[in-house]
Amino acid sequence: MDSYANFLIKHAPVVGSLESLAESVTYILPGRFEHSEIVAEALHSFVSIISTYHDAVLSKHFGSKTKGGPSKFNLYVRHLMSLGPMYRVAAYLATLCDFTQVFSEMLAKDYVGEQFRWKVIAKIEVIKLLCRIVMFRKSKNRMLLGSHVPERDYDMATIQKEHNDRLLQNSTGSNSSFEQKSEVRGKHSGKMIPSISGDIKPKANANVTEQDVVSFLNKKASSVTEALLPIDLVSRLEGPGVVAEWIHMLRPIAYLVALRQYGAKSWNPWILSLIMEASSLGIHMNQSSLTALLNKRSEGNEARKSTFRKVLEKDELQRRLWLLCYYMLRDPCYSLFVKDRLNKFCESMAKKPIISLASGLLADYIPLWEGYYFLVNP
């Protein structure tokens, strides 16, 4: 482990460039040769897994180098990772399923058969559901976010230089450099705490006005979200919120069962899935009013408190709203309303110089949307 970490540090710019190059290649491979989509998806899965492993190794030493400390998302997710091995296993297993689900489906369909493909899809969805249940319970009924592992918050291109600077600083002594630091990182919270060494120095012949004092205090003041503990960046769900999250977790299984029961050309699975998704979003977005209706004895300050939605919760609900666009790519809506229009658009754009490149890539992906479940059911 240590030897590989040292290798990553020494060759971080090259490794980062190779990751970016390999990821870019996956977008242009489909349609270029026989089984090119399988090669592209295998490469994408491999790069995603390797990048996640690199993040787990390097973020311990070089993470959170962005101005103002780690992002709220990373603060929250890293705290959840510290809850215990069961949560970490569930988070990484769910992430592994997300990375490899399309590749697994392609292998099952092209090399085994259609019936085995649906067995693979069902098993992956069940594994993801079990992982989500574990994470939901271990986080004490908090809303699940789209990603379960920390995001990359360091630059691969500067790791080697930063490592050399640290070695040089340690060899020359760090007392002088510590005194010049304008910020200090909290050991447990990871927050950047401003130093007051530069603020307490008296300034000769300086006329300090009231506006100067107000401006200074505003710079030092924290927002509501900045003052929260990492675990409180996402609120605990109660009552209707818990029901909404369970609906969100069970929707893929319900859709898959209905799909196998009625077939892909039936509207029943499509409508059932959309109703469950819309119900979950509607309950989440109106949770405060629903909770007030169910608990009329709640005090006014509690009601006002429940209407405050955290940044991570807003981002997750926005992400789930965007995911509703996938319903346009699912049968029977796709076959009846979207497919012909999409093909005509690609044909009309094929003769235009620059736009033809994008329309060509879009045309290469159309057969994949039509043939693989996980591409339109992420």
C-alpha positions as CSV (number, residue, x, y, z in Angstrom):
1,M,0.0,0.0,0.0
2,D,2.7,2.5,1.0
3,S,4.8,1.6,-2.1
4,Y,1.9,2.1,-4.4
5,A,1.0,5.4,-2.7
6,N,4.6,6.6,-3.2
7,F,4.4,5.5,-6.9
8,L,1.2,7.5,-7.3
9,I,2.8,10.6,-5.7
10,K,5.8,10.4,-7.9
11,H,3.9,9.9,-11.1
12,A,0.6,11.7,-10.2
13,P,0.5,14.0,-13.3
14,V,1.1,11.1,-15.7
15,V,-1.6,8.9,-13.9
16,G,-4.1,11.8,-14.0
17,S,-3.5,12.3,-17.7
18,L,-3.9,8.7,-18.4
19,E,-7.2,8.6,-16.5
20,S,-8.5,11.6,-18.4
21,L,-7.4,10.2,-21.8
22,A,-8.9,6.7,-21.1
23,E,-12.2,8.3,-20.0
24,S,-12.3,10.5,-23.2
25,V,-11.7,7.4,-25.4
26,T,-14.8,5.7,-24.0
27,Y,-17.1,8.4,-25.6
28,I,-15.9,7.9,-29.1
29,L,-15.5,4.1,-29.2
30,P,-19.2,3.0,-29.5
31,G,-20.1,2.1,-33.1
32,R,-16.5,2.0,-34.4
33,F,-16.1,-1.8,-34.6
34,E,-17.8,-5.0,-33.5
35,H,-18.5,-5.2,-29.8
36,S,-16.9,-1.7,-29.4
37,E,-19.6,-0.7,-26.9
38,I,-18.4,-3.6,-24.6
39,V,-14.8,-2.4,-24.9
40,A,-15.8,1.2,-24.2
41,E,-17.9,0.2,-21.1
42,A,-15.2,-2.1,-19.8
43,L,-12.7,0.7,-20.1
44,H,-15.1,3.1,-18.4
45,S,-15.7,0.7,-15.5
46,F,-12.0,0.1,-15.1
47,V,-11.1,3.8,-15.1
48,S,-13.9,4.6,-12.6
49,I,-12.8,1.9,-10.2
50,I,-9.1,2.8,-10.4
51,S,-9.9,6.5,-10.0
52,T,-11.9,5.8,-6.9
53,Y,-9.1,3.7,-5.4
54,H,-6.6,6.5,-6.2
55,D,-8.9,9.0,-4.4
56,A,-9.1,6.7,-1.4
57,V,-5.3,6.5,-1.2
58,L,-4.3,10.1,-2.0
59,S,-7.2,12.1,-0.4
60,K,-5.8,11.2,3.0
61,H,-2.6,13.2,2.3
62,F,-3.6,15.7,-0.4
63,G,-7.4,16.1,-0.1
64,S,-9.4,19.3,0.7
65,K,-6.9,21.6,-0.9
66,T,-9.6,23.8,-2.3
67,K,-10.0,27.3,-0.9
68,G,-12.1,27.3,2.2
69,G,-11.5,23.6,3.0
70,P,-13.3,20.5,1.9
71,S,-16.7,20.8,0.2
72,K,-19.9,20.2,2.2
73,F,-20.5,17.0,0.3
74,N,-17.1,15.6,1.1
75,L,-17.4,16.7,4.8
76,Y,-20.7,14.8,5.0
77,V,-19.7,11.7,3.1
78,R,-16.4,11.3,4.9
79,H,-18.2,11.5,8.2
80,L,-20.6,8.8,7.1
81,M,-17.6,6.7,6.1
82,S,-16.3,7.0,9.7
83,L,-19.5,5.5,11.1
84,G,-18.2,2.0,10.8
85,P,-17.1,-0.8,8.4
86,M,-20.6,-1.8,7.5
87,Y,-21.4,1.6,6.1
88,R,-18.1,1.7,4.2
89,V,-18.7,-1.7,2.7
90,A,-22.2,-0.8,1.6
91,A,-21.1,2.5,0.1
92,Y,-18.2,1.0,-1.9
93,L,-20.3,-2.0,-3.0
94,A,-23.1,0.3,-4.2
95,T,-20.5,2.4,-6.0
96,L,-19.0,-0.7,-7.6
97,C,-22.4,-1.7,-8.9
98,D,-22.9,1.7,-10.4
99,F,-19.6,1.5,-12.2
100,T,-20.0,-2.0,-13.5
101,Q,-23.8,-2.5,-14.0
102,V,-23.8,-1.6,-17.7
103,F,-20.8,-3.7,-18.5
104,S,-22.2,-6.7,-16.7
105,E,-25.5,-6.4,-18.6
106,M,-23.6,-6.2,-21.9
107,L,-21.6,-9.3,-21.2
108,A,-24.7,-11.2,-20.0
109,K,-26.7,-10.2,-23.1
110,D,-24.1,-10.7,-25.8
111,Y,-22.3,-13.8,-24.5
112,V,-24.9,-15.7,-22.6
113,G,-28.5,-14.8,-23.4
114,E,-31.5,-12.6,-22.8
115,Q,-32.9,-14.6,-19.9
116,F,-29.6,-14.6,-18.1
117,R,-29.3,-10.9,-18.7
118,W,-32.5,-10.2,-16.8
119,K,-31.2,-12.4,-13.9
120,V,-28.1,-10.2,-13.8
121,I,-30.1,-7.0,-13.8
122,A,-32.3,-8.3,-11.0
123,K,-29.4,-9.3,-8.8
124,I,-27.6,-6.0,-9.3
125,E,-30.8,-4.1,-8.4
126,V,-31.3,-6.2,-5.2
127,I,-27.7,-5.7,-4.2
128,K,-28.1,-1.9,-4.7
129,L,-31.3,-1.9,-2.7
130,L,-29.7,-3.8,0.3
131,C,-26.7,-1.3,0.2
132,R,-29.1,1.6,0.3
133,I,-31.1,0.2,3.2
134,V,-27.9,-0.3,5.2
135,M,-26.7,3.3,4.4
136,F,-30.1,4.7,5.2
137,R,-30.3,3.0,8.5
138,K,-26.7,3.6,9.5
139,S,-27.1,7.4,8.7
140,K,-30.1,7.4,11.0
141,N,-32.8,7.9,8.3
142,R,-31.0,10.6,6.3
143,M,-31.7,11.3,2.6
144,L,-29.4,9.2,0.3
145,L,-27.2,11.3,-2.0
146,G,-26.4,10.4,-5.6
147,S,-22.8,9.5,-4.9
148,H,-21.8,7.5,-1.8
149,V,-18.0,8.1,-1.8
150,P,-16.1,11.4,-1.6
151,E,-15.4,13.4,-4.7
152,R,-11.8,14.2,-5.9
153,D,-10.8,17.4,-4.2
154,Y,-7.2,17.6,-5.2
155,D,-5.3,18.2,-8.5
156,M,-3.3,15.3,-9.8
157,A,-1.1,17.7,-11.7
158,T,0.2,19.4,-8.6
159,I,0.6,16.5,-6.2
160,Q,4.2,15.8,-7.0
161,K,5.2,19.5,-6.6
162,E,3.2,19.8,-3.3
163,H,4.9,16.6,-2.0
164,N,8.4,18.0,-2.8
165,D,7.5,21.3,-1.1
166,R,6.4,19.5,2.0
167,L,9.7,17.6,2.1
168,L,11.6,20.8,1.7
169,Q,9.6,22.5,4.4
170,N,10.2,19.6,6.8
171,S,14.0,19.7,6.1
172,T,14.3,23.4,6.6
173,G,12.0,23.6,9.7
174,S,8.4,24.6,9.8
175,N,8.2,27.1,12.7
176,S,8.6,30.2,10.5
177,S,6.2,28.9,7.9
178,F,3.6,28.1,10.6
179,E,3.7,31.6,11.9
180,Q,2.9,33.0,8.5
181,K,-0.1,30.8,7.8
182,S,-3.3,32.7,7.4
183,E,-5.4,29.6,8.1
184,V,-5.2,26.5,10.2
185,R,-7.1,23.3,9.4
186,G,-9.1,21.7,12.2
187,K,-7.9,18.2,13.0
188,H,-11.4,16.6,13.4
189,S,-13.7,18.8,11.4
190,G,-11.4,19.6,8.5
191,K,-12.5,23.2,8.5
192,M,-10.2,26.0,7.7
193,I,-9.9,28.3,10.8
194,P,-8.7,31.8,10.0
195,S,-5.6,32.9,12.0
196,I,-5.8,36.2,13.9
197,S,-2.1,36.8,13.9
198,G,-2.3,39.3,11.1
199,D,-5.5,41.0,12.5
200,I,-4.2,41.9,15.9
201,K,-1.1,43.9,14.7
202,P,-1.6,47.6,15.4
203,K,-1.5,49.9,12.4
204,A,0.1,53.2,12.8
205,N,-1.9,56.3,11.9
206,A,-4.9,54.2,11.0
207,N,-8.4,55.7,11.3
208,V,-10.7,52.7,12.0
209,T,-14.2,53.5,11.1
210,E,-17.5,51.7,11.9
211,Q,-17.7,50.4,8.4
212,D,-14.2,48.8,8.8
213,V,-15.4,47.0,11.9
214,V,-18.6,45.7,10.2
215,S,-16.6,44.6,7.2
216,F,-14.1,42.7,9.3
217,L,-16.9,40.9,11.3
218,N,-18.7,40.0,8.1
219,K,-15.6,38.3,6.8
220,K,-15.2,36.3,9.9
221,A,-18.9,35.3,10.3
222,S,-20.0,31.8,9.3
223,S,-23.1,31.0,7.4
224,V,-25.7,28.6,8.9
225,T,-24.4,25.7,6.9
226,E,-20.7,26.4,7.7
227,A,-21.5,26.3,11.4
228,L,-23.1,22.8,11.2
229,L,-21.4,19.6,12.1
230,P,-20.7,17.3,9.2
231,I,-23.5,14.9,10.1
232,D,-26.0,17.8,10.3
233,L,-25.4,18.8,6.7
234,V,-28.3,16.5,5.8
235,S,-31.3,16.5,8.2
236,R,-32.8,13.3,9.7
237,L,-36.1,12.3,8.0
238,E,-39.2,11.8,10.0
239,G,-42.7,10.6,9.2
240,P,-43.5,11.4,5.6
241,G,-39.8,11.9,4.7
242,V,-39.0,8.3,5.7
243,V,-41.9,7.0,3.6
244,A,-40.7,9.1,0.6
245,E,-37.2,7.7,0.9
246,W,-38.4,4.1,1.1
247,I,-40.5,4.7,-2.0
248,H,-37.4,6.1,-3.8
249,M,-35.3,3.0,-2.8
250,L,-38.0,0.5,-3.7
251,R,-39.0,2.1,-7.0
252,P,-36.3,0.3,-9.2
253,I,-37.4,-3.1,-7.9
254,A,-41.1,-2.4,-8.4
255,Y,-40.4,-1.1,-11.9
256,L,-38.3,-4.2,-12.7
257,V,-41.0,-6.6,-11.4
258,A,-43.7,-4.8,-13.4
259,L,-41.5,-4.8,-16.5
260,R,-41.1,-8.6,-16.3
261,Q,-44.8,-9.0,-15.6
262,Y,-46.3,-6.8,-18.3
263,G,-43.4,-6.4,-20.8
264,A,-41.5,-3.4,-22.1
265,K,-44.2,-2.3,-24.5
266,S,-46.8,-1.9,-21.8
267,W,-47.6,1.4,-20.1
268,N,-48.1,-0.2,-16.7
269,P,-44.4,-0.3,-15.6
270,W,-43.7,3.1,-17.0
271,I,-46.7,4.7,-15.2
272,L,-46.0,2.8,-11.9
273,S,-42.4,3.9,-11.8
274,L,-43.3,7.6,-12.7
275,I,-46.0,7.6,-10.0
276,M,-43.6,6.3,-7.3
277,E,-40.9,8.7,-8.4
278,A,-43.2,11.7,-8.4
279,S,-44.7,10.7,-5.1
280,S,-41.3,10.5,-3.5
281,L,-40.3,13.9,-4.8
282,G,-43.6,15.5,-3.9
283,I,-43.5,14.3,-0.3
284,H,-39.8,15.4,0.1
285,M,-40.6,18.9,-1.3
286,N,-43.7,19.3,0.9
287,Q,-42.4,17.5,3.9
288,S,-42.8,20.4,6.3
289,S,-46.5,21.0,5.5
290,L,-47.2,17.3,5.5
291,T,-45.5,16.9,8.9
292,A,-47.6,19.8,10.2
293,L,-50.8,18.2,9.1
294,L,-49.9,14.9,10.7
295,N,-48.7,16.6,13.9
296,K,-50.9,19.6,14.6
297,R,-49.5,20.1,18.0
298,S,-46.0,21.0,16.7
299,E,-44.9,24.4,17.8
300,G,-44.4,27.3,15.4
301,N,-40.6,27.4,15.8
302,E,-40.4,23.7,15.0
303,A,-42.4,24.2,11.9
304,R,-40.1,27.0,10.8
305,K,-37.1,24.9,11.5
306,S,-38.4,22.1,9.3
307,T,-38.8,24.4,6.3
308,F,-35.1,25.1,6.2
309,R,-33.6,22.8,3.6
310,K,-29.9,22.2,3.6
311,V,-27.7,22.7,0.5
312,L,-27.0,19.0,0.0
313,E,-30.7,18.2,0.2
314,K,-31.5,20.8,-2.4
315,D,-28.8,19.5,-4.8
316,E,-30.1,15.9,-4.4
317,L,-33.7,16.8,-5.0
318,Q,-32.6,18.8,-8.1
319,R,-30.6,15.7,-9.3
320,R,-33.6,13.5,-8.9
321,L,-35.8,16.0,-10.8
322,W,-33.3,15.8,-13.7
323,L,-33.4,12.0,-13.6
324,L,-37.1,12.2,-14.7
325,C,-35.8,13.0,-18.2
326,Y,-34.8,9.4,-18.5
327,Y,-38.5,8.5,-18.8
328,M,-38.4,10.0,-22.3
329,L,-35.9,7.2,-23.2
330,R,-37.9,4.3,-21.7
331,D,-40.4,2.3,-23.7
332,P,-43.2,2.7,-24.6
333,C,-42.8,6.5,-24.5
334,Y,-39.5,6.3,-26.4
335,S,-40.8,4.2,-29.2
336,L,-44.0,6.2,-29.7
337,F,-42.9,9.8,-29.2
338,V,-39.1,10.1,-29.2
339,K,-37.4,7.5,-31.5
340,D,-38.6,8.8,-34.9
341,R,-38.0,12.4,-34.0
342,L,-34.5,11.6,-32.7
343,N,-33.6,9.7,-35.9
344,K,-34.8,12.5,-38.1
345,F,-32.8,15.0,-36.1
346,C,-29.6,13.0,-36.6
347,E,-30.2,12.6,-40.3
348,S,-30.9,16.3,-40.8
349,M,-27.7,17.3,-38.9
350,A,-25.5,14.7,-40.6
351,K,-24.6,17.0,-43.5
352,K,-23.7,20.1,-41.4
353,P,-19.9,20.4,-40.9
354,I,-19.5,20.8,-37.1
355,I,-22.9,19.7,-35.8
356,S,-22.5,16.4,-37.7
357,L,-19.8,15.3,-35.2
358,A,-22.2,15.6,-32.3
359,S,-25.1,14.1,-34.2
360,G,-22.9,11.2,-35.3
361,L,-22.0,10.4,-31.7
362,L,-25.7,10.7,-30.7
363,A,-26.6,8.3,-33.5
364,D,-24.0,5.8,-32.3
365,Y,-25.6,5.8,-28.8
366,I,-29.2,5.4,-30.0
367,P,-29.0,1.6,-30.4
368,L,-27.4,1.3,-26.9
369,W,-30.3,3.2,-25.3
370,E,-32.7,0.8,-27.0
371,G,-30.9,-2.4,-26.1
372,Y,-29.6,-2.0,-22.5
373,Y,-31.7,-1.5,-19.4
374,F,-29.1,0.3,-17.2
375,L,-28.3,3.0,-19.7
376,V,-31.8,4.5,-19.2
377,N,-32.2,3.3,-15.6
378,P,-29.1,4.5,-13.8
